Amino acid sequence: MIKTISHITITVRNVERTGKFLQTVFDAKEVYDSSEKKISLSYEKFFVIGDIWIAVMEGEPLQKRSYNHVAFKVSDSEFDEYVSKIKNLDLDIKPDRNRMSKEARSIYFYDYDNHLFELHTGTLDERLLQYSKT
């Protein structure tokens, strides 16, 4: 039986730069650096964001942007602080989609290698409740 997500791996041009991005925006904690040893496929670092293991591996990044994304939950009271961090890094912020009036807040933004991330203040139960009212 599946218990939870084990980890998320993203491939990037510059592991160091992406590490700084993860630490600045998501308060990620670096827990491993392969020191350019090829234990896996290429140079990699591991980070922890909340309880989620994120592996960053050097390689060819995504050639094209899409709406596929990873969303992280943040509190509404911290949302504006995270938005400031994203803007300070001059990341490309995607225009928000139309939202229902009581739906939670979100910001979608791309990293340096076309990965789309979202910070979201709501929960699945809250979203389903709002959708059931339409």
SVG drawing of the C-alpha trace seen along z (x, -y; Angstrom):
<svg xmlns="http://www.w3.org/2000/svg" viewBox="-24 -42 57 44">
<polyline fill="none" stroke="black" stroke-width="0.4" points="0.0,0.0 1.3,-3.5 1.9,-5.5 3.1,-8.9 5.4,-10.5 9.0,-9.2 10.8,-12.1 10.7,-14.5 13.6,-14.8 14.2,-17.7 16.9,-17.9 18.7,-21.3 21.6,-23.0 23.1,-24.3 22.7,-22.4 24.2,-25.1 21.9,-27.9 18.8,-25.7 19.9,-24.8 20.1,-28.5 16.6,-29.0 15.2,-26.2 16.8,-27.5 15.6,-31.1 12.1,-30.4 11.2,-27.3 13.5,-27.4 14.9,-24.1 17.5,-22.3 20.4,-20.8 21.1,-17.2 23.4,-15.7 25.9,-16.8 27.4,-14.1 30.5,-16.4 30.5,-15.7 30.9,-11.9 28.8,-9.9 27.1,-7.7 23.8,-8.2 23.5,-9.5 25.2,-12.8 26.1,-15.4 23.2,-15.8 22.1,-17.4 19.2,-16.4 17.1,-18.9 14.2,-18.7 11.3,-21.0 8.8,-20.4 8.9,-16.6 9.5,-16.3 12.7,-15.0 13.7,-16.9 16.6,-15.6 18.2,-18.1 20.3,-16.4 22.5,-18.0 21.5,-17.4 19.4,-18.8 16.4,-20.7 12.9,-20.8 12.9,-22.3 9.3,-23.6 7.1,-25.0 3.8,-23.3 1.2,-23.5 2.6,-20.4 3.7,-21.6 4.6,-20.9 2.5,-22.8 3.6,-23.5 1.2,-24.4 1.9,-27.6 -0.2,-29.5 -2.2,-32.5 -0.3,-34.6 3.0,-33.8 1.9,-34.0 2.9,-37.6 6.4,-36.9 6.9,-34.0 5.7,-36.1 8.3,-38.7 11.0,-36.1 9.9,-34.9 9.9,-38.5 13.3,-39.3 14.8,-36.4 13.1,-37.9 11.5,-34.6 8.9,-34.4 5.5,-34.5 2.6,-32.9 -0.6,-34.9 -3.1,-33.5 -6.1,-31.6 -9.6,-32.9 -10.6,-31.9 -13.8,-31.7 -14.2,-34.4 -13.6,-32.1 -10.9,-30.0 -7.4,-30.0 -4.5,-32.1 -1.9,-30.7 1.2,-31.9 2.7,-30.0 6.3,-30.6 9.0,-29.0 12.5,-28.2 15.5,-28.7 14.9,-25.4 11.2,-25.6 9.8,-23.8 6.6,-25.2 6.0,-25.6 3.0,-26.8 2.6,-28.0 -1.0,-27.5 -2.8,-28.4 -5.8,-26.1 -6.5,-22.4 -8.3,-19.8 -11.3,-19.8 -11.6,-23.6 -11.4,-23.3 -14.0,-20.6 -16.3,-22.6 -16.0,-25.6 -16.5,-23.5 -19.6,-21.9 -21.2,-25.3 -21.1,-26.0"/>
</svg>
